[in-house]
Amino acid sequence: MTFAQAAEAHLDDVYGYLAWFTGDRAAADDLAGETFERALRLWHRFDPRRGSARTWLCQVARTVALDHFRSERRRTRREQLAAVPERFEEQFAEGLSHDLQLALGVLTAGEREVVALRIVLDLDAVTAANVLGISPTNCTTRLNRALKKLEEALHVAA
Amino acid sequence: MSQRDLTAELRGARIVAPSELRERVRLIAAADTTPTRRFTWRRALVVALPVAAAVAASIVFTRPGEHRAGGTVTTMQVGHGEVRGALPQAGKAVGAPTTSGAAGGAAKLAVPSAPNRVQVYGAYLALRLSSATAVSDGVKSALRIASSLGGYPASVHASSEAKVASADLVLKIPRAHVQEAITRLSALGTITGEQVDIQDKQAALNATDRKIARLQKQLSELRAQTQTTTTTKRIAAVEAQIARLQRDEAATRRTAHYATVQLHLTSAKAVVPHRQGHGQLHGVVVALTWLGIGAVYALAIGTPLVVLALLVWLTVRVIRRRREDALLSRS
């Protein structure tokens, strides 16, 4: 598989993952571009025997997103806005009910990330844990916690 | 809403990348001119390790001085011959006997005795022969050599066990022919040891002669005196002393007439003295020894460093994980 083929096949997954992770489609747009630039530079390190191209691209995307979060935190600190939480963008995904859009706002970035990997991208627990750098058990626990949080938020909204 | 419905709704909300981003990524991918890497560390090791082993082996096995002799290795036990007794009137230098596989060595061994002096000549010669049959033939040849030179065997002892045979002969050879005897005997096999022992008896015999002359003069004086019982007893005592001295002198001259040649013949292979570092696999053993020493040092020095590095890595990993969790714990 060439890099162009991998990029074409997994662009939506990477973009969706970043959008869920950051909660900001504009940021996801920028980060996706940056992800593929970095992935191109590191493509020689990709080993198909160690995982799929999608998993590897998600790992690169995660590194890029974490860098983004760090720089954002530094920026907000500089602007003395550290206390202000990042606002989850409403209507960032089509096909979601209004209540669910609102409920997603209660999730942290880490929880949105695990939801994106396990449910939206439909990765299995081992692959998702591999992307997150945690154990599969921890990954499942984190997902259950996020779903429960969403359920509670939806219940309150109802 | 149940968790199943919630999951289904989330799964249905797939986000599609905008066309601008897709186009941008296509442009990025089009810049992919990275050639397929043919060189990897694994491939390099697969090639480098056998090459290094081959080079090391060639160095170990082709070092100068490690060449084995192509022919038969002749190993000789050097018999440090010694010449006892001075040869003040021999007029020839007595060289220290040397050892060699050639008959020329035996010629050196055959230290010439002074024919006009009374000397007790002894020689030891050890020979290695090719087989037990050769030892048997060697015994016969040695006896023939002895008798042809006017000598005789004082003792012959031969034994054989399995394919190894040995024989010990003591030959009495007229001293005048001892050089020839040794030269001919040494040609029977390969010399593995030799020794010469010469004791000069001439001075002692001269002293004995002088003593006998003095006693005979004393005896003449006693006989010229008036014969009394005491004189008669003294004459008898002196005559007995002279007779004993003359017997001893005759025995010495008889002994000195024949040289004693001890001959040891064996078909046993010579014991090859162990030369340090000259075994077939000595180089490999040395290399493995040094590798082992290096491994022990590497373990002793490297283990604490590895443990330290592991601890540092674990600490960094935990810190990074906590920072990530803190970073992602916000909405």
Interface residues (C-beta under 8 A of the other chain):
Chain A: T2 F3 A4 A7 E8 L11 D12 V14 Y15 G16 A19 W20 G23 R25 A28 D29 A32 G33 F36 E37 L40 W43 H44 L66 F69 R70 R73 P85 E86 R87 F88 F92 A93 E94 G95 L96 S97 L100 G105 V106 L107 T108 A109 G110 E113 V115 I119 V120 D122 G133 I134 L147 L150 E151 L154 A158
Chain B: M1 Q3 L6 T7 E9 L10 R11 G12 A13 R14 I15 V16 A17 P18 E20 L21 R22 R24 V25 R26 I28 A29 A30 A31 D32 T34 R37 R321 E324 D325 L327 L328 S329 R330 S331
